Amino acid sequence: MNKRKLNRLFELVRSEPAPVPREDFAADVLRAVHREPPVTAPEALAISDQLIRLFPRLVFAAALVIVLCVAVDFGLTAAGVPGLGDGLAQISAQWLLTPDEFRL
Amino acid sequence: MNSNETVSDDAELLERIRNGATDDFAEIVRRHQSRVFAILHRYERDAHKVEDLAQETFVKAWRALEQFDGRAPFEHWLSRVATRVALDHLRREKRRQNEIRLPELGDDALDWLRSDDEKNELDARSAAELLDLAMRELSPLDRVVITMQEIEGCSVKEICAATGASGVAVRVRALRARGKLRRVLEKLMKDENE
């Protein structure tokens, strides 16, 4: 099967007529369409709309993070370990806010 | 007078359909049914199945009508819907290929395959049956790519739009499909000779 013969086969197939639709084909399609729900425009959502939709979830996630941090802080304090706040203050005092200590 | 007769433009007709004139969709079907049947006939030889697939195409087009933005002609958009319906159909058929009895190749097609004489001609129907038989060996996507390129004369860009494949993938698939088709046809020739 050479290239020319394959091309000839494609050419022959191109010339084959397609089946002709029945007279009432469009009416059949319309009946099927009538059984479908009505066409409605897709809801276009702006970024602000999407944020409003997400708002309850965002609020919930933020509240959860705050509650967790407070609970951990209380837990550490109760266990005698310095709380998160104390730990952070200590670190900043030792390393971050005292550049003089790095001078030789 | 039918109100549709006054509407010459697809866009205008589609606007009326969107505004609630559902029955005008029949006019859209009448305008484009021949094209849809022609596309689907490339992938399915059974006329009844072609009709079912054409109906599926128009119903899917109806469901997705709001997605048609009018940037390209409606006919192009509908052709893409028909091609995707055909691709889904080929994938379903491929899955149950073992259950399908393959049609036997006619003597005319066999003679034509064996002959080196250019004057030995084959009628379009036999040629289509022969090609259909060989195409069954291709993957559904390869079949769609080679059919769109070689039979429908579509550009690579159009094939990409219809199949969702990249330009490189389309070119590779077309090349591979041609090679495989040649091998399958050679094998058919040898098998029938034995």
Interface residues (C-beta under 8 A of the other chain):
Chain A: M1 N2 K3 L6 L9 F10 L12 V13 R14 S15 E16 P17 A18 P19 V20 P21 R22 F25 A26 A27 D28 V29 L30 A32 V33 H34 E36 P38 V39 T40 A41 P42
Chain B: I17 R18 T22 D23 F25 A26 E27 V29 R30 Q33 S34 F37 A38 H41 A47 V50 E51 A54 Q55 F58 V59 W62 R63 L65 E66 Q67 L113 L122 D123 A124 R125 A127 A128 L130 L131 E150 I151 G153 R178 L181 R182 R183 L185 E186 M189
